[in-house]
C-alpha cells in the first residue's frame, strides 16, 4: 500500500494543501485528536478502523460527495482514493 503519512484520511495531499498552510486544517495524520474536534473523515475512518476514505466499503459516500467537488485539490483527492481502490490511475 502507498505511504499515507502526508495524505489526509479524505485523500488530500497535505503537503500541497492551502488549508494546511493557512492554518485551517492542522493535517489529520500528524495531529493527536482529542474528543470531537476532528473532521468527519477522521472520525469516520477511526470508527471503521481504516486508513482512508478510499478503502471504505461505501466510498464515495454521500457525506463526502460535496467535498470532492469543492476544488481541484479535492477532485485530486477523490482520484487518489479511487486509485487506491484500483478504480482509477493517478
GISUL-V573263 format. One record per run of one state. SS is the DSSP state (H for helix, E for strand, C for the rest). FROM is the first residue (numbers start at 1). TO is the last residue. If there is no record, write none. Layout:
SS_FROM_TO, SS_FROM_TO
This chain:
C_1_6, E_7_7, C_8_12, E_13_13, H_14_16, C_17_17, H_18_21, C_22_27, H_28_30, C_31_39, H_40_48, C_49_52, H_53_55, C_56_61, H_62_65, C_66_66, H_67_69, C_70_71, H_72_84, C_85_90
